[in-house]
Amino acid sequence: MSRKWNEYNFGALENSSTYEPTRCAECHRVIRLGYEGHTIKDGDYFCMDCADFPGALFG
């Protein structure tokens, strides 16, 4: 098993996967899923500013 690490263990991977950010279906702002509130409706993600439900905590 071969690893490509430098002396600081910060080597870039040659075949790293691409990342497609999650965006709000209404305003298209990037939603940081692990840090920001969001809701999902019919498979679409909505930020808290665009979430349309009674009792929304933010927005």
C-alpha positions as CSV (number, residue, x, y, z in Angstrom):
1,M,0.0,0.0,0.0
2,S,1.6,3.2,-1.2
3,R,0.8,6.6,0.4
4,K,1.8,9.9,-1.0
5,W,2.4,12.1,2.1
6,N,4.8,14.9,2.6
7,E,6.7,15.6,5.8
8,Y,3.7,17.6,7.2
9,N,1.0,15.1,6.1
10,F,-0.7,17.6,3.8
11,G,-0.2,16.0,0.5
12,A,-2.8,16.6,-2.2
13,L,-4.6,13.5,-3.6
14,E,-4.1,12.8,-7.3
15,N,-7.6,11.4,-7.8
16,S,-9.6,13.5,-5.4
17,S,-13.4,13.5,-5.9
18,T,-15.1,16.7,-7.0
19,Y,-17.5,18.5,-4.6
20,E,-20.8,19.9,-5.7
21,P,-22.1,22.3,-3.0
22,T,-25.7,22.1,-1.8
23,R,-27.6,25.2,-2.8
24,C,-31.0,26.6,-1.8
25,A,-33.6,25.7,-4.4
26,E,-35.0,29.3,-4.2
27,C,-32.2,31.8,-3.8
28,H,-29.3,29.5,-4.9
29,R,-27.1,30.4,-1.9
30,V,-24.7,27.7,-0.8
31,I,-26.0,25.9,2.3
32,R,-23.3,24.5,4.7
33,L,-25.3,21.4,5.8
34,G,-23.2,20.7,9.0
35,Y,-23.4,24.3,10.3
36,E,-26.5,26.1,9.0
37,G,-30.1,25.5,9.4
38,H,-32.0,24.2,6.4
39,T,-35.1,22.3,5.4
40,I,-35.8,19.7,2.7
41,K,-39.1,19.6,0.7
42,D,-39.6,17.2,-2.1
43,G,-35.9,16.5,-2.4
44,D,-35.0,20.3,-2.7
45,Y,-33.0,22.0,0.0
46,F,-34.0,25.5,1.3
47,C,-32.0,27.8,3.5
48,M,-33.7,29.2,6.6
49,D,-34.2,32.6,4.9
50,C,-36.3,30.9,2.2
51,A,-37.9,28.2,4.3
52,D,-41.7,28.7,4.0
53,F,-43.2,27.1,7.1
54,P,-45.0,28.5,10.2
55,G,-42.8,28.9,13.2
56,A,-39.5,29.3,11.3
57,L,-36.8,30.2,13.8
58,F,-34.7,32.3,11.5
59,G,-35.4,34.7,8.6
